[in-house]
Each structure stands twice: as C-alpha cells, then as structure tokens.
Amino acid sequence: MSIIKQNLRGLIQPLIAVVIGLIAGAIAILVVGGSVTETYMEMWKGAFGSFYFLTNTLARSTPIILAGLGVALAFRAGFFNMGADGQMVLGGLSAALTALYFPGPGWVVLLASIIAGIITGGLWSFFAGWLDAKFGMNLLITTLLLNYIATLFAGYMVAYPFMDKTGSAAMAQSEMIEQSVWLPKLFQGMGLHAGFIIAIVAAVLLHFFMKKTTMGYEIRMLGSNPLFASYGGVRRGRMMMIAMLVSGGFAGLAGAGEVLGTQYRFLDGSLTSANYAWSGIMATLLANSHPLGTALAAILLSALQTGAMGVERNTDVPLEVASVIQAVLTLFVSARIGYTFWKRRKGKQKNGTTT
Amino acid sequence: MLLQMENITKHYGNVTANQAVNFDLGEGEVHALVGENGAGKTTLMRILYGMEQPSSGSVKVKGKVVSFANPASAMASGIGMVHQHFMLFPSFTVAENIVIGREPTAGGVFDRKQAAALVEKLGQQYGMPVDPWAVVSECPMGMQQRVEILKVLYQGADIIILDEPTGALTPLEVKELLANIKSLALQGKSFIIITHKLHEVMEVADRITVLRDGRLTGTLAATDTDAEQLSRLMVGRELVSLEKQQVELGEAVLEVKGLGIRGPKGKGKALLKDIHLQVRGGEVVGIAGISGNGQSELIQAISGLRPVDDGTVQLAGVDIKGMAVRDIREQGLAHIPEDRYLWGAAKDATVLDNGLMGHHHTLQRKGLVKGKEARAKVSEWIRQFGIKAGSLDNKIQNLSGGNLQKLIAAREFAHDSHFIIAAEPTRGVDIGAMETIHTELIRKRDAGVGVLLVSSELTEILQLSDRIVVMYEGEIAGELSAKDATEEKISLLMSGGNRQA
C-alpha cells in the first residue's frame, strides 16, 4: 500500500509543477490579450487532439525520456551529469556511422548501431567520471564542457570526412542510412518509432533496477549519504564509474534512437537545437529522479512544446507562451531543489542529541 | 514563587504532548526537568518561551497570569532560553553576538568599543569572563555556551532555560558550566535545565521534575532522591542492572601495532602516533578521551575508512591494512559509528534501506535484494529492540535519535562478528535506549565477542569496560584495568597530565 503511495508521489510531483506552470501561462496569455480557455484548448489539441498529434508528442518525448533517465540515474547516485547533450550527440554520430558502414543484414546493423550509440555515449560520460576519480576534476564542470568538444567534433565529422556529397544540399550531414536499418515506425504515416517503446521499457527497467537490485540499492544510498555508503562498504569510485557509464549510455541511446528512427542520418545541430538533453534534465528534476516520473514528465514537457506549436498555428498567441510556462516550471523546480537543500542544511543542525 | 505553570495541557491533533503538568520555579533556584525522549519536556518549555500556546492551563510570572504570543514577549518578562544547538553567528565577535538586537550606539552607529566594554563588565559581574573581541567560530564549545548564557543575561533574563546544555562540552567544560550555574543562582538568577544526564542533575539541581509520556511523575528535592530513583520515574519500571559474567578471554580479535597516521599532507602534527592496542574475545576495551584526540581517526583506520601510514592492523589474525571496507566487514567487523547521521544512516532513505546496509550482500540472490527476507529481518530487530519506527517504509528522519541509534545498533549486532566497534553508542539517547544498547553490548561480550568501546562519557566507559585505554593528542596516554580505574585517574590522563604506562 505504502509502496504504491510512494510511487504515486513520484508521479504526482511533476503534475503539480505543470499545474502551477499552466496558471502562470494563463496570466501571460491574459496579458497579451488572448483567451485562456481557447489557447489552452488549442494547446491540448496540438499535443493530444488527434492521433497524429498524440504520436507526434510521443515521438518528441522519446529522446527526452531516455536522456532524462540517464540523468536520473546519475542524480540518484549523487553525481551531476550535465553532459547528456554531448553524450547524445556522440551516440547519434556513432550510430549513424555504424549504420552506414557496418556490414551485414539490416537488423544486425540496426542492433550494432544502437549498441554503438550506447557505448559511445557511455564512454564519453565515463571519461568525465574517470577524470573526477583520477584527478579530482569537478564532474559538473567537465560534463558541461565536454558537451562543446562532443558537438563540435561531431559537427566536424559530418562537415568534412563523412559529409554527404551525394545530394545537392550542401549541409553538414552524413549520408542517408539504408531503409533496412531504420527503426520501424509504429504506425503508418506517423512520426512515432520503435524508440518510444525502447524508452518506456528502459524506464520500467531502470525503476526495477533502482528498487530491487543490490547495485541499485548501493547507488541510492551513495546518492543519499556518501559517507553512510562508504561506511557500509560501497565503493564510491567504482560506483561513480558505473553510474556515469550507464547514465551516458542512456543519452547515447537517445541520440541513436533519433538518428535511426527519425532523421535517418546524422545532421549537425539537429539533436542539440531541439534541446532534448536539457528537457531531459528538466524532466528528471521535475520528477525528483524517479524513473517512471521522469518518463511522464518528459511526455508532459514534450506535449507543452508540441502544444505550443498548435497554439501558434491557430491563434494569435505567440509560441513564446510555452516558454513562459517552461520558465515557470524551471523556477518551480529550482525552488523545490532550493527547499530540499535548505531542509537538508536545517536537518544537519539537528544532528546532535534530541530531547 | 517566581514562576508557576499550572495544569498545562497541550494537544497536537490527537497526540497529547503534555497532560495537566504543574511546574514551578523559585528565585535563585535550579530546577531540572528530566524525562525520556518524547516525554514532553521540550513542549513544556516551548510553551513557557512563547513558541507554542497551551491547549489549557495557565502560566504565572511573579503571581501574574501571562500569555506569551512569541519568544520576544517571554523575553520581555525576563525569560531567556539557550537552545541545545547554539544560535550564534560564527563569524561575528563575542561582543557582537551578545549585544545583538540591543546594540549600544554612538551617533546612530553601532559602537563596538562600548559593546565590548559592556560585555566585559557583564562577564565580570557574573563570574564568566570572556574575550569580547574573539570571533565565535574560534571559541571552544564551552566558551560558546558561556556566550549564549551571557546573551540571555544581557537581554535581562531572570529565568534561564537551558536545553541539554552539556551535550557538546568536554568534562572540564561541564564542570565549569555547572559551577557557573550555581554561582548565578546564588546571585538570584533562576534556572530550568532540560537534560538526560542524571549525575549532572544531582550535582547542580535543587529540585527535579520528572515527566513521562507527557505526564508529571514527580517533583523531588535533590536531597531526597538519587539517580536510580529518577531513572525509575523516567522509565516507569526498574532498570535492569548490568551484570557481566566471568568470561574466559579468547584469542586476540583485534591487534593494532605501531599504528600511525601522519598529519595533513605529511606535515603538521601526527593524527595518530604509535598506537598499540589489543582486544581479545570476551572483553570490552574502553577508549576514553576528550573527543578530537584521535579516537575518530583510530576507528576509521581500523574500519578501513581512512588510509594508514605506519604500523599494522590485524583482525582475527588477518592483516587488514589497505583492505576495502567491504572486505574488512566480511573479515568480521561490525561497527556502530560515532555519528549516526554523518556515518550511520541516510536520512531521506527508509527504515528498511537503512537497516539493509552491510547486509545487502548476504540478503541477495543474483544481484536482486531478497525483499521479503530483508523486511522480515528488519522487522525482527524492531520487535526485539522495541524500536518505534512506524512502518518499514517510513523515512529515517522521522525517527527519534534514540530509536535510530537502536536500529543502527541492531543492524550491527546482527552481523554476528567476532569484533565490534561501538563508538559513542548512546550519545544523546534516552535511558531506555541506553539500557537496551548496553545490555546487548555486554551480552555480546559474554558470548565471546571482542568489543572496542569508544566514548566521551566517562560513566559509560567505567560501567562497561574491562580495560580502559585513555587517548590524548593521538597517542595512548595510559591504560587502566576496570578495578583500578576511577573517574579522577581517567580525567587526569584525558587532560594530558601524569602519563603512565
């Protein structure tokens, strides 16, 4: 019973944040002179209004869920992996290159590409963890800065050595991947691809892993109180490497999924400009690193984005209303983090004797 | 009577924190308020200090009925409170901390010199000299306590509430504090002292009021009672007296030879120097010492939490120097850590998760935690040790300190190891929990387990140990057998005087 309740709590938190965001959005709509109900109706329609829009929203949420899960795992272990962006890009790039050059039948290449994406993203993240464990370099900073190296490197790769020279468009992109290697679409004519199923399965698996396995237990305790964990025999350095490896693997999978399921090639900037990784981080924060909550929050964030496009198509209210809502969400999230941080500090003062 | 609290009742929802409690205080009196955790002491004092409103009952100061809406109005009536955790600004000076809120000014500007002079005079007047220009963060805890009391006196308090005033102090500082309280009482100040420590109560208090489960169980003159009667009143039953059995000493379970840890970056004073220590099966070796004299480093060195520079550590005959914590634990170490929140628990994790630590390698199959068995095991401890934990899925931060300490102790006892480190095993816990933990430690000893007890409480050391080792500045200052040891001898060694082998 209480286990259900606890899980529910993880799911409820993002909803509360979104409601507050919507209220703030309503005020913004009123200020620009729009109708709140009409705007939100259009937003709803744009996100969930028809089967097409629904699948569109879910398709957009796929990389956000996966990137968010990776970040959630690292956060749970107490490590701030801010490098999902770069890990995703490298994962996408290596998936594309594997898909283009790996020999074999379609499904083998597809599998190899996905694995290549996971491994590349994982190693890139692991590298940051190794720098921390070996040289004490701050993880937050290294993961953040490695993003630039990753995106610029990927950009170079598709602008020079692996640039698509077959088409007439002179864009920084790789050649198109053969159709047999594509992740299948779930429905004819819709954007939603099999990556979404992978993402949902991954969320459930991660939830199970964190709750039920000894390693998940050690990761949770490490994030909750590192000294307690080391006292109990958890090896911090080793756990950090593992957590970072898996965390980056999720981001790499997100990149691979986009390349193999939506773009069918690696196009420079397509993964970063859509802000998938950062939306993923926000989803994680909204859900307090709860895997299932992260998936739900990712879908809601993606709905907000696709819904806003609907609003702009059909009303005079600008797309930026969604930005207002997102900004308020971010504020709310950071306020909550500030609050828990404050509570923790306050708790620390209470540590001594009790009366 | 200076202060009378009559028929105070306080409900929180359907929980009754105080039930028709009477409490009074005369001028120049020291009145101790004792009771177990959750007995309602703090609630009663919060009501007096205006932090809570009573559900019914009245408070009279000098015969007049008063009602305090907040601490400021309590202060205006001459009531001051020194909280358990000091409320000082660490980076400000002593004088600044004392005059805060009522700063002397010259031409509308804070006059630091005048403040310092005032504080100096105040200290002399009450026999508690302080350096007004010292920065609080650089003062020892005893001095900070003094600053807190002076702050309350500066605000004009005649009634001073002290909440667990000796928790963070060294034995010497405690002595000074108790002397200060007595002399202030002679000058007409009145004190209410909330505490767990009955020997301190017996030393300083004129009267003692005991609370249990929110009810008054007695108000006694200190001359008519003793610590045993008080603990009976607090717990509501006879305490089991500790009886050790004669045990044949076993093999050495812990053998520390020439252990040394150098200062930070190899420079500075060594943290541990040439420590030789043996613990055999069936004995309790007590390590006494004022905290900060190398005890923490010694524990961490033995348990693998801190690298060792010199010497060897053997656990059951195996050299464990440089081994990982997990391997040392598997080699046969159980460890009640010195700070339950820092090392012993994860506050935002559940009771179950906290109980599982260290057992999660045995309670697993193919990497999956055996949920049912884990729950059964932790439930069993909760039953066996009478831990008030709510449910297994309750967050640990909702447990009282004593209940958490019992959970940690139960978790470590359950390892069935040949050696156990018990560091400050009863710090800040109530008598009931202390009794449980002490009884279990002795039971372990009687069963042939070697126990290394580290405690800054001399009474605890004297009560449990078969041998006592005193540490001073990272070295062993002396060793005493239980029958030779007296509080005086240990105190002397603790303060670095008169070394003996």
Boltz contact constraints between the chains, C-beta under 6 A:
constraints:
  - contact:
      token1: [A, 2]
      token2: [B, 393]
      max_distance: 6.0
  - contact:
      token1: [A, 212]
      token2: [B, 368]
      max_distance: 6.0
  - contact:
      token1: [A, 213]
      token2: [B, 367]
      max_distance: 6.0
  - contact:
      token1: [A, 213]
      token2: [B, 368]
      max_distance: 6.0
  - contact:
      token1: [A, 214]
      token2: [B, 360]
      max_distance: 6.0
  - contact:
      token1: [A, 214]
      token2: [B, 364]
      max_distance: 6.0
  - contact:
      token1: [A, 214]
      token2: [B, 367]
      max_distance: 6.0
  - contact:
      token1: [A, 214]
      token2: [B, 369]
      max_distance: 6.0
  - contact:
      token1: [A, 217]
      token2: [B, 360]
      max_distance: 6.0
  - contact:
      token1: [A, 217]
      token2: [B, 369]
      max_distance: 6.0
  - contact:
      token1: [A, 221]
      token2: [B, 346]
      max_distance: 6.0
  - contact:
      token1: [A, 224]
      token2: [B, 346]
      max_distance: 6.0
  - contact:
      token1: [A, 224]
      token2: [B, 348]
      max_distance: 6.0
  - contact:
      token1: [A, 224]
      token2: [B, 349]
      max_distance: 6.0
  - contact:
      token1: [A, 225]
      token2: [B, 346]
      max_distance: 6.0
  - contact:
      token1: [A, 227]
      token2: [B, 342]
      max_distance: 6.0
  - contact:
      token1: [A, 227]
      token2: [B, 343]
      max_distance: 6.0
  - contact:
      token1: [A, 228]
      token2: [B, 345]
      max_distance: 6.0
  - contact:
      token1: [A, 228]
      token2: [B, 346]
      max_distance: 6.0
  - contact:
      token1: [A, 231]
      token2: [B, 337]
      max_distance: 6.0
  - contact:
      token1: [A, 231]
      token2: [B, 343]
      max_distance: 6.0
  - contact:
      token1: [A, 232]
      token2: [B, 357]
      max_distance: 6.0
  - contact:
      token1: [A, 232]
      token2: [B, 358]
      max_distance: 6.0
  - contact:
      token1: [A, 233]
      token2: [B, 325]
      max_distance: 6.0
  - contact:
      token1: [A, 233]
      token2: [B, 326]
      max_distance: 6.0
  - contact:
      token1: [A, 233]
      token2: [B, 329]
      max_distance: 6.0
  - contact:
      token1: [A, 349]
      token2: [B, 85]
      max_distance: 6.0
  - contact:
      token1: [A, 351]
      token2: [B, 341]
      max_distance: 6.0
  - contact:
      token1: [A, 352]
      token2: [B, 167]
      max_distance: 6.0
  - contact:
      token1: [A, 352]
      token2: [B, 428]
      max_distance: 6.0
  - contact:
      token1: [A, 353]
      token2: [B, 164]
      max_distance: 6.0
  - contact:
      token1: [A, 353]
      token2: [B, 167]
      max_distance: 6.0
  - contact:
      token1: [A, 353]
      token2: [B, 428]
      max_distance: 6.0
  - contact:
      token1: [A, 354]
      token2: [B, 37]
      max_distance: 6.0
  - contact:
      token1: [A, 354]
      token2: [B, 400]
      max_distance: 6.0
  - contact:
      token1: [A, 354]
      token2: [B, 401]
      max_distance: 6.0
  - contact:
      token1: [A, 355]
      token2: [B, 41]
      max_distance: 6.0
  - contact:
      token1: [A, 355]
      token2: [B, 42]
      max_distance: 6.0
  - contact:
      token1: [A, 355]
      token2: [B, 194]
      max_distance: 6.0
